[in-house]
């Protein structure tokens, strides 16, 4: 799922380079790759946190801080590396952007906490959503643990983090937006999107506490997941519509969460080469997410815009080649050594 998610993201970001190369090829619409990333992250991280909580005698600040340190080892080095790269690329006008949009908020993931941002390090919006989710999730569980059992504290946290973003979206639903500003102020805002990740945690909750149900109905849930996803895709929507601003995110998130049980049951690859390829893509997916837009797509479009279909095709192949190669190098020589350091220190 991680490999599919990053491929969807890269395909989207490379569309400007491809031009109309693929317009004649029939295609099936699918959800945004970032939504897949969000729900999957909630499932994986939620599963880790639930297991750690159940292993411990009680929920305390030490447990939470250890959890956060492990996440920060994984996410922060790459983020600050690419934040620095984006500053340089925009400052020297290698890519489009406005250096005046950079502020201290990018250093603490506040650039899109309650309002969206534009024209600088666009892809960082989703990283802010994830980072704040990692902070809020264990802290809210800790608060509820003073009043409930560990299991119920987790459950009430899930309910709270599902309802709060929906309420927030309803409260701001009278904002008048077009497609662009809908994307900026609803889809890419921390307070508006954290429920997408919590549906993954809800799936992890069922896997941990209701394992028999989670396994028994995996095929039914898998089918229902696609029903939910495609119902939402084909449902007529407008940027200023109340449903688009509020519950469209909910339906998609539930749909992806319903896929997780079936996907979680697939442990072996029938074809080793495909398995290794999928594993490799998933391993370098974080670097691919940060590399493909600013370092490759925008550099090409700003400095070497394709002028005919042959260039569209060649530049598009180059876009994929450099995205994968640069991501591999960053994973191998920067990301992985830091992960190894994490295992030594924690």
C-alpha positions as a Markdown table, in Angstrom:
| # | Residue | x | y | z |
|---|---|---|---|---|
| 1 | Unk | 0.0 | 0.0 | 0.0 |
| 2 | Unk | 2.9 | 2.3 | 0.7 |
| 3 | Unk | 4.4 | 1.6 | -2.7 |
| 4 | Unk | 1.0 | 2.2 | -4.4 |
| 5 | Unk | 0.6 | 5.5 | -2.5 |
| 6 | Unk | 4.0 | 6.9 | -3.5 |
| 7 | Unk | 3.5 | 5.8 | -7.1 |
| 8 | Unk | 0.2 | 7.6 | -7.2 |
| 9 | Unk | 1.8 | 10.8 | -5.7 |
| 10 | Unk | 4.7 | 10.7 | -8.2 |
| 11 | Unk | 2.3 | 10.1 | -11.2 |
| 12 | Unk | 0.3 | 13.1 | -10.1 |
| 13 | Unk | 3.4 | 15.4 | -9.7 |
| 14 | Unk | 4.8 | 14.2 | -13.1 |
| 15 | Unk | 1.6 | 15.0 | -15.0 |
| 16 | Unk | 2.8 | 18.4 | -16.1 |
| 17 | Unk | 5.9 | 16.9 | -17.6 |
| 18 | Unk | 4.0 | 14.1 | -19.4 |
| 19 | Unk | 1.6 | 16.6 | -20.9 |
| 20 | Unk | -1.0 | 14.8 | -23.0 |
| 21 | Unk | 1.1 | 11.7 | -23.6 |
| 22 | Unk | -1.4 | 9.4 | -21.7 |
| 23 | Unk | -4.7 | 11.2 | -22.4 |
| 24 | Unk | -5.8 | 8.6 | -25.0 |
| 25 | Unk | -5.1 | 5.7 | -22.6 |
| 26 | Unk | -8.2 | 4.6 | -20.6 |
| 27 | Unk | -7.6 | 4.9 | -16.9 |
| 28 | Unk | -9.5 | 4.1 | -13.7 |
| 29 | Unk | -9.7 | 7.0 | -11.2 |
| 30 | Unk | -8.3 | 6.3 | -7.7 |
| 31 | Unk | -8.0 | 8.2 | -4.5 |
| 32 | Unk | -5.1 | 10.6 | -3.8 |
| 33 | Unk | -2.0 | 8.8 | -2.7 |
| 34 | Unk | -1.6 | 11.0 | 0.3 |
| 35 | Unk | -4.9 | 9.6 | 1.7 |
| 36 | Unk | -3.5 | 6.1 | 1.4 |
| 37 | Unk | -0.3 | 7.3 | 3.2 |
| 38 | Unk | -2.3 | 8.8 | 6.0 |
| 39 | Unk | -4.6 | 5.9 | 6.8 |
| 40 | Unk | -1.7 | 3.4 | 6.5 |
| 41 | Unk | 0.5 | 5.5 | 8.8 |
| 42 | Unk | -2.3 | 5.6 | 11.3 |
| 43 | Unk | -2.6 | 1.8 | 11.1 |
| 44 | Unk | 1.1 | 1.1 | 11.5 |
| 45 | Unk | 1.9 | 3.7 | 14.1 |
| 46 | Unk | -1.3 | 3.1 | 15.9 |
| 47 | Unk | -0.5 | -0.6 | 16.1 |
| 48 | Unk | 2.9 | 0.1 | 17.5 |
| 49 | Unk | 1.6 | 2.5 | 20.1 |
| 50 | Unk | -1.3 | 0.2 | 21.2 |
| 51 | Unk | 1.2 | -2.7 | 21.6 |
| 52 | Unk | 3.6 | -0.5 | 23.7 |
| 53 | Unk | 0.7 | 0.7 | 25.9 |
| 54 | Unk | -0.5 | -2.9 | 26.6 |
| 55 | Unk | 3.1 | -4.0 | 27.3 |
| 56 | Unk | 3.6 | -1.3 | 29.9 |
| 57 | Unk | 2.2 | -1.2 | 33.4 |
| 58 | Unk | 0.7 | 2.2 | 32.8 |
| 59 | Unk | 0.7 | 5.1 | 30.4 |
| 60 | Unk | 3.2 | 7.8 | 31.4 |
| 61 | Unk | 5.3 | 10.6 | 29.9 |
| 62 | Unk | 8.3 | 8.3 | 29.5 |
| 63 | Unk | 6.4 | 6.0 | 27.2 |
| 64 | Unk | 5.1 | 8.9 | 25.2 |
| 65 | Unk | 8.5 | 10.5 | 24.9 |
| 66 | Unk | 10.1 | 7.3 | 23.8 |
| 67 | Unk | 7.4 | 6.8 | 21.2 |
| 68 | Unk | 7.9 | 10.4 | 19.9 |
| 69 | Unk | 11.7 | 10.1 | 19.8 |
| 70 | Unk | 11.4 | 7.0 | 17.6 |
| 71 | Unk | 9.1 | 8.9 | 15.2 |
| 72 | Unk | 11.3 | 12.0 | 15.2 |
| 73 | Unk | 14.3 | 9.9 | 14.3 |
| 74 | Unk | 12.4 | 8.6 | 11.3 |
| 75 | Unk | 10.8 | 11.8 | 10.1 |
| 76 | Unk | 12.7 | 14.9 | 11.2 |
| 77 | Unk | 16.1 | 14.5 | 9.5 |
| 78 | Unk | 14.6 | 14.1 | 6.0 |
| 79 | Unk | 12.2 | 16.9 | 6.6 |
| 80 | Unk | 14.8 | 19.4 | 7.7 |
| 81 | Unk | 17.2 | 18.3 | 4.9 |
| 82 | Unk | 14.6 | 19.0 | 2.3 |
| 83 | Unk | 13.4 | 22.2 | 3.9 |
| 84 | Unk | 17.0 | 23.4 | 3.5 |
| 85 | Unk | 17.1 | 22.2 | -0.1 |
| 86 | Unk | 13.8 | 24.0 | -0.9 |
| 87 | Unk | 15.1 | 27.2 | 0.7 |
| 88 | Unk | 18.2 | 27.1 | -1.6 |
| 89 | Unk | 16.3 | 26.1 | -4.7 |
| 90 | Unk | 13.7 | 28.9 | -4.3 |
| 91 | Unk | 16.3 | 31.5 | -3.2 |
| 92 | Unk | 18.5 | 30.9 | -6.3 |
| 93 | Unk | 15.4 | 30.8 | -8.5 |
| 94 | Unk | 16.1 | 27.2 | -9.6 |
| 95 | Unk | 12.4 | 26.4 | -9.0 |
| 96 | Unk | 9.3 | 28.4 | -8.7 |
| 97 | Unk | 8.4 | 29.8 | -5.3 |
| 98 | Unk | 8.5 | 32.8 | -3.0 |
| 99 | Unk | 11.2 | 32.8 | -0.4 |
| 100 | Unk | 9.2 | 35.3 | 1.6 |
| 101 | Unk | 6.7 | 32.6 | 2.4 |
| 102 | Unk | 9.3 | 30.8 | 4.5 |
| 103 | Unk | 9.0 | 31.5 | 8.2 |
| 104 | Unk | 9.7 | 30.0 | 11.6 |
| 105 | Unk | 6.4 | 28.1 | 11.2 |
| 106 | Unk | 8.1 | 25.6 | 8.8 |
| 107 | Unk | 10.6 | 24.8 | 11.6 |
| 108 | Unk | 7.8 | 23.6 | 14.0 |
| 109 | Unk | 5.3 | 22.3 | 11.4 |
| 110 | Unk | 2.9 | 25.2 | 12.0 |
| 111 | Unk | 2.8 | 26.4 | 8.4 |
| 112 | Unk | -0.7 | 24.8 | 7.9 |
| 113 | Unk | -1.9 | 24.1 | 11.4 |
| 114 | Unk | -5.2 | 26.0 | 11.0 |
| 115 | Unk | -4.8 | 27.8 | 7.7 |
| 116 | Unk | -3.2 | 26.7 | 4.4 |
| 117 | Unk | -0.1 | 28.1 | 2.8 |
| 118 | Unk | 1.1 | 28.5 | -0.8 |
| 119 | Unk | 4.2 | 29.0 | -3.0 |
| 120 | Unk | 6.9 | 27.3 | -0.9 |
| 121 | Unk | 7.7 | 23.7 | 0.0 |
| 122 | Unk | 4.2 | 22.6 | -1.1 |
| 123 | Unk | 4.6 | 18.9 | -0.2 |
| 124 | Unk | 5.3 | 19.7 | 3.5 |
| 125 | Unk | 1.6 | 20.1 | 4.2 |
| 126 | Unk | 1.2 | 16.4 | 4.7 |
| 127 | Unk | 4.2 | 16.1 | 6.9 |
| 128 | Unk | 2.8 | 18.7 | 9.3 |
| 129 | Unk | -0.5 | 16.7 | 9.5 |
| 130 | Unk | 1.5 | 13.5 | 10.4 |
| 131 | Unk | 3.8 | 15.2 | 12.9 |
| 132 | Unk | 0.9 | 16.8 | 14.8 |
| 133 | Unk | -1.0 | 13.5 | 14.7 |
| 134 | Unk | 2.0 | 11.8 | 16.3 |
| 135 | Unk | 2.0 | 14.4 | 19.1 |
| 136 | Unk | -1.8 | 14.5 | 19.8 |
| 137 | Unk | -2.5 | 10.8 | 19.7 |
| 138 | Unk | -0.4 | 9.7 | 22.7 |
| 139 | Unk | -1.1 | 12.8 | 24.7 |
| 140 | Unk | -4.9 | 12.4 | 24.4 |
| 141 | Unk | -4.5 | 8.8 | 25.3 |
| 142 | Unk | -2.5 | 9.8 | 28.4 |
| 143 | Unk | -5.3 | 12.3 | 29.4 |
| 144 | Unk | -8.0 | 9.7 | 29.0 |
| 145 | Unk | -6.0 | 7.1 | 30.9 |
| 146 | Unk | -6.5 | 9.1 | 34.1 |
| 147 | Unk | -10.2 | 8.3 | 33.9 |
| 148 | Unk | -10.5 | 5.0 | 32.0 |
| 149 | Unk | -8.7 | 1.7 | 31.4 |
| 150 | Unk | -5.9 | 1.6 | 28.8 |
| 151 | Unk | -8.2 | 0.0 | 26.2 |
| 152 | Unk | -11.0 | 2.5 | 26.8 |
| 153 | Unk | -8.6 | 5.4 | 26.8 |
| 154 | Unk | -7.4 | 4.4 | 23.3 |
| 155 | Unk | -11.0 | 4.0 | 22.2 |
| 156 | Unk | -12.2 | 7.4 | 23.5 |
| 157 | Unk | -9.1 | 9.0 | 21.9 |
| 158 | Unk | -10.0 | 7.5 | 18.5 |
| 159 | Unk | -13.6 | 8.8 | 18.9 |
| 160 | Unk | -12.4 | 12.2 | 19.9 |
| 161 | Unk | -9.9 | 12.5 | 17.0 |
| 162 | Unk | -12.6 | 11.4 | 14.5 |
| 163 | Unk | -15.1 | 13.9 | 15.7 |
| 164 | Unk | -12.9 | 17.0 | 16.3 |
| 165 | Unk | -11.8 | 17.5 | 12.7 |
| 166 | Unk | -15.3 | 16.9 | 11.4 |
| 167 | Unk | -16.6 | 19.6 | 13.8 |
| 168 | Unk | -13.7 | 21.9 | 12.7 |
| 169 | Unk | -14.6 | 21.4 | 9.0 |
| 170 | Unk | -18.3 | 22.1 | 9.7 |
| 171 | Unk | -17.4 | 25.3 | 11.5 |
| 172 | Unk | -15.4 | 26.6 | 8.6 |
| 173 | Unk | -17.7 | 25.2 | 5.9 |
| 174 | Unk | -19.1 | 28.7 | 5.1 |
| 175 | Unk | -15.7 | 29.7 | 3.7 |
| 176 | Unk | -16.1 | 30.5 | 0.0 |
| 177 | Unk | -13.5 | 28.7 | -2.1 |
| 178 | Unk | -12.7 | 27.6 | -5.6 |
| 179 | Unk | -10.9 | 24.3 | -6.4 |
| 180 | Unk | -7.5 | 25.7 | -5.6 |
| 181 | Unk | -8.4 | 27.2 | -2.2 |
| 182 | Unk | -10.5 | 24.2 | -1.3 |
| 183 | Unk | -7.3 | 22.2 | -1.7 |
| 184 | Unk | -5.3 | 24.7 | 0.3 |
| 185 | Unk | -7.8 | 25.5 | 3.2 |
| 186 | Unk | -9.6 | 22.2 | 3.6 |
| 187 | Unk | -7.5 | 19.3 | 2.2 |
| 188 | Unk | -4.1 | 20.6 | 3.4 |
| 189 | Unk | -4.8 | 21.8 | 6.9 |
| 190 | Unk | -3.7 | 20.0 | 10.0 |
| 191 | Unk | -6.9 | 20.5 | 12.1 |
| 192 | Unk | -9.0 | 19.5 | 9.1 |
| 193 | Unk | -7.2 | 16.2 | 8.2 |
| 194 | Unk | -6.0 | 14.4 | 11.3 |
| 195 | Unk | -9.1 | 12.2 | 11.3 |
| 196 | Unk | -7.8 | 10.5 | 8.1 |
| 197 | Unk | -5.0 | 9.0 | 10.1 |
| 198 | Unk | -7.1 | 8.1 | 13.1 |
| 199 | Unk | -9.2 | 5.7 | 10.9 |
| 200 | Unk | -6.0 | 3.7 | 10.5 |
| 201 | Unk | -5.6 | 3.6 | 14.2 |
| 202 | Unk | -9.2 | 2.4 | 14.5 |
| 203 | Unk | -8.3 | -0.5 | 12.2 |
| 204 | Unk | -5.3 | -1.2 | 14.4 |
| 205 | Unk | -7.6 | -1.2 | 17.4 |
| 206 | Unk | -9.8 | -3.8 | 15.8 |
| 207 | Unk | -6.8 | -5.9 | 14.8 |
| 208 | Unk | -5.5 | -5.8 | 18.4 |
| 209 | Unk | -8.6 | -6.1 | 20.5 |
| 210 | Unk | -11.0 | -7.8 | 18.0 |
| 211 | Unk | -8.7 | -10.0 | 16.1 |
| 212 | Unk | -11.2 | -12.7 | 15.2 |
| 213 | Unk | -13.6 | -10.2 | 13.6 |
| 214 | Unk | -10.7 | -8.3 | 11.9 |
| 215 | Unk | -9.5 | -11.6 | 10.2 |
| 216 | Unk | -12.9 | -13.3 | 9.6 |
| 217 | Unk | -14.5 | -10.4 | 7.7 |
| 218 | Unk | -11.4 | -9.2 | 5.8 |
| 219 | Unk | -12.8 | -10.1 | 2.4 |
| 220 | Unk | -16.2 | -8.4 | 3.1 |
| 221 | Unk | -14.4 | -5.3 | 4.4 |
| 222 | Unk | -12.1 | -5.2 | 1.4 |
| 223 | Unk | -15.1 | -5.1 | -1.0 |
| 224 | Unk | -16.9 | -2.5 | 1.1 |
| 225 | Unk | -13.7 | -0.4 | 1.1 |
| 226 | Unk | -13.7 | -0.1 | -2.6 |
| 227 | Unk | -17.5 | 0.6 | -2.6 |
| 228 | Unk | -16.9 | 3.5 | -0.2 |
| 229 | Unk | -13.9 | 4.8 | -2.1 |
| 230 | Unk | -15.6 | 4.7 | -5.6 |
| 231 | Unk | -18.9 | 5.9 | -4.3 |
| 232 | Unk | -17.1 | 9.0 | -3.0 |
| 233 | Unk | -15.0 | 9.4 | -6.2 |
| 234 | Unk | -18.1 | 9.3 | -8.5 |
| 235 | Unk | -20.4 | 11.2 | -6.3 |
| 236 | Unk | -20.9 | 14.7 | -7.9 |
| 237 | Unk | -19.2 | 17.2 | -5.7 |
| 238 | Unk | -18.4 | 20.9 | -5.8 |
| 239 | Unk | -15.6 | 22.8 | -4.0 |
| 240 | Unk | -18.2 | 24.9 | -2.2 |
| 241 | Unk | -20.5 | 22.0 | -1.4 |
| 242 | Unk | -21.1 | 21.2 | 2.3 |
| 243 | Unk | -20.4 | 17.5 | 1.7 |
| 244 | Unk | -17.1 | 18.2 | -0.1 |
| 245 | Unk | -15.9 | 20.3 | 2.7 |
| 246 | Unk | -16.9 | 18.1 | 5.5 |
| 247 | Unk | -17.7 | 14.4 | 5.0 |
| 248 | Unk | -16.0 | 13.5 | 1.7 |
| 249 | Unk | -12.7 | 13.1 | 3.6 |
| 250 | Unk | -14.5 | 10.8 | 6.1 |
| 251 | Unk | -15.9 | 8.4 | 3.5 |
| 252 | Unk | -12.6 | 8.1 | 1.7 |
| 253 | Unk | -10.8 | 7.4 | 5.0 |
| 254 | Unk | -13.3 | 4.7 | 6.0 |
| 255 | Unk | -12.9 | 3.1 | 2.6 |
| 256 | Unk | -9.1 | 2.9 | 2.9 |
| 257 | Unk | -9.3 | 1.6 | 6.5 |
| 258 | Unk | -11.6 | -1.2 | 5.4 |
| 259 | Unk | -8.9 | -2.4 | 2.9 |
| 260 | Unk | -6.4 | -2.9 | 5.7 |
| 261 | Unk | -7.4 | -6.2 | 7.0 |
| 262 | Unk | -7.1 | -7.9 | 3.7 |
| 263 | Unk | -3.9 | -6.2 | 2.8 |
| 264 | Unk | -2.5 | -7.0 | 6.2 |
| 265 | Unk | -3.1 | -10.7 | 5.6 |
| 266 | Unk | -0.9 | -10.8 | 2.5 |
| 267 | Unk | 2.5 | -11.9 | 3.9 |
| 268 | Unk | 4.3 | -13.5 | 1.0 |
| 269 | Unk | 4.9 | -12.6 | -2.7 |
| 270 | Unk | 4.3 | -15.2 | -5.3 |
| 271 | Unk | 6.9 | -13.6 | -7.6 |
| 272 | Unk | 10.1 | -12.7 | -5.7 |
| 273 | Unk | 11.2 | -10.0 | -8.2 |
| 274 | Unk | 7.9 | -8.2 | -7.9 |
| 275 | Unk | 8.1 | -8.5 | -4.1 |
| 276 | Unk | 11.6 | -7.1 | -4.0 |
| 277 | Unk | 10.6 | -4.2 | -6.3 |
| 278 | Unk | 7.6 | -3.3 | -4.2 |
| 279 | Unk | 9.6 | -3.6 | -1.0 |
| 280 | Unk | 12.3 | -1.3 | -2.4 |
| 281 | Unk | 9.8 | 1.3 | -3.5 |
| 282 | Unk | 8.1 | 1.3 | -0.1 |
| 283 | Unk | 11.5 | 1.7 | 1.7 |
| 284 | Unk | 12.5 | 4.7 | -0.3 |
| 285 | Unk | 8.9 | 6.1 | -0.4 |
| 286 | Unk | 9.6 | 8.9 | 2.1 |
| 287 | Unk | 12.6 | 10.2 | 0.2 |
| 288 | Unk | 10.6 | 9.8 | -3.1 |
| 289 | Unk | 7.8 | 12.0 | -1.6 |
| 290 | Unk | 10.3 | 14.7 | -0.8 |
| 291 | Unk | 12.4 | 14.4 | -4.0 |
| 292 | Unk | 10.0 | 14.1 | -6.8 |
| 293 | Unk | 8.3 | 17.5 | -6.8 |
| 294 | Unk | 10.9 | 20.1 | -5.9 |
| 295 | Unk | 14.2 | 18.4 | -6.9 |
| 296 | Unk | 12.9 | 16.9 | -10.1 |
| 297 | Unk | 9.6 | 17.9 | -11.5 |
| 298 | Unk | 9.9 | 21.7 | -10.7 |
| 299 | Unk | 13.5 | 21.8 | -11.7 |
| 300 | Unk | 12.6 | 20.3 | -15.1 |
| 301 | Unk | 9.5 | 22.5 | -15.7 |
| 302 | Unk | 11.3 | 25.7 | -14.6 |
| 303 | Unk | 14.6 | 25.2 | -16.5 |
| 304 | Unk | 13.9 | 22.7 | -19.3 |
| 305 | Unk | 10.2 | 22.8 | -20.1 |
| 306 | Unk | 9.4 | 20.2 | -22.8 |
| 307 | Unk | 8.5 | 21.7 | -26.1 |
| 308 | Unk | 7.1 | 18.7 | -28.1 |
| 309 | Unk | 5.8 | 15.2 | -27.5 |
| 310 | Unk | 9.2 | 13.6 | -27.9 |
| 311 | Unk | 10.6 | 15.8 | -25.1 |
| 312 | Unk | 7.5 | 15.1 | -23.0 |
| 313 | Unk | 8.3 | 11.4 | -23.3 |
| 314 | Unk | 12.1 | 11.7 | -22.7 |
| 315 | Unk | 11.7 | 14.2 | -19.8 |
| 316 | Unk | 9.1 | 12.1 | -18.2 |
| 317 | Unk | 11.3 | 9.0 | -18.3 |
| 318 | Unk | 14.1 | 11.2 | -16.8 |
| 319 | Unk | 11.7 | 12.4 | -14.1 |
| 320 | Unk | 11.1 | 8.9 | -12.9 |
| 321 | Unk | 14.8 | 7.9 | -13.3 |
| 322 | Unk | 16.1 | 10.8 | -11.3 |
| 323 | Unk | 13.4 | 10.5 | -8.7 |
| 324 | Unk | 14.2 | 6.9 | -8.0 |
| 325 | Unk | 18.0 | 7.3 | -8.2 |
| 326 | Unk | 18.2 | 10.4 | -5.9 |
| 327 | Unk | 15.7 | 8.8 | -3.5 |
| 328 | Unk | 17.8 | 5.6 | -3.4 |
| 329 | Unk | 20.9 | 7.6 | -2.6 |
| 330 | Unk | 19.3 | 9.6 | 0.1 |
| 331 | Unk | 17.8 | 6.5 | 1.7 |
| 332 | Unk | 21.1 | 4.6 | 1.6 |
| 333 | Unk | 23.5 | 7.3 | 2.7 |
| 334 | Unk | 21.3 | 9.5 | 4.9 |
| 335 | Unk | 18.0 | 8.0 | 6.0 |
| 336 | Unk | 19.1 | 4.4 | 6.7 |
| 337 | Unk | 22.2 | 5.4 | 8.8 |
| 338 | Unk | 20.0 | 7.6 | 11.0 |
| 339 | Unk | 17.5 | 4.7 | 11.4 |
| 340 | Unk | 20.5 | 2.5 | 12.4 |
| 341 | Unk | 21.5 | 5.2 | 14.9 |
| 342 | Unk | 17.9 | 5.1 | 16.3 |
| 343 | Unk | 18.1 | 1.4 | 17.0 |
| 344 | Unk | 21.4 | 1.9 | 18.9 |
| 345 | Unk | 20.1 | 4.7 | 21.0 |
| 346 | Unk | 16.6 | 3.7 | 21.8 |
